[in-house]
Amino acid sequence: MITRVARFLAKCVLWFIGLSLALVLLFKWVPVPVTATMVLDGNGITKDWEPLSNIDRNLVSAVIAAEDGKFCSHSGFDREAIQKAIERNAQGGRIRGGSTISQQTAKNVFLWQGGGYVRKGFEAWFTFLIENIWGKRRIMEVYLNVAETGIGTFGAEAGAQRYFNHSASRLTKDQAARMAAALPLPKERSVTNPAGFTRRYGNTIAARMGSVRRDGLDACVYD
């Protein structure tokens, strides 16, 4: 009995590894058609996949400045950010994460929203795979095409059209900063008329974007 259970579990693990590898390899070249987050959103789906060459570099600089300043230097996990998040969460209050853009991409494409150690474990596996199979440029391209940018709106192009009535290929510095400021809570934070924290955070991101370019913090995306 124990042997049969062990064999069944081993087969499940092998199937999972094979399927996850196949999906990661497929999406290295093929646009991601839909994600669990999109399907479960309940507000419809507005999206328009665009290659990274059609997305303004200002938005790349903005999301790195806002979400993951070490994007080009880490291997998928920012251990310092994770440790700081653990320490802050131990103090109580709103739960904060230490996720990198790579981790967020893995979660958005292959998994579901919400916490839990099981999902975090799967997230780590998929993060490892995309870092080693996709590379940084593809990770950024996928992230900017599947991230929720508004109610029922996904990706940079759909977000730019919604908020600014033009393509994501020509975002100004301020527009990109405002989109990046809203990313953590796109249903709650206003992009077109930001106020309070969102406005201040957008200004902070815009100020950081110069350092991203000057210090080459987005170089791995464009090399």
Secondary structure, DSSP 4 states (H G I P E B T S, - for coil): -HHHHHHHHHHHHHHHHHHHHHHHHHHTTSPP---HHHHHHSS--EE----GGGS-HHHHHHHHHHH-TTTTTSSS--HHHHHHHHHHHHT-SS------HHHHHHHHHHS-SS--HHHHHHHHHHHHHHHHHT-HHHHHHHHHHHSEEETTEESHHHHHHHHHSS-GGG--HHHHHHHHHHTTSTTTS-SSS--HHHHHHHHHHHHHHHHHHHTTTTHHHH-
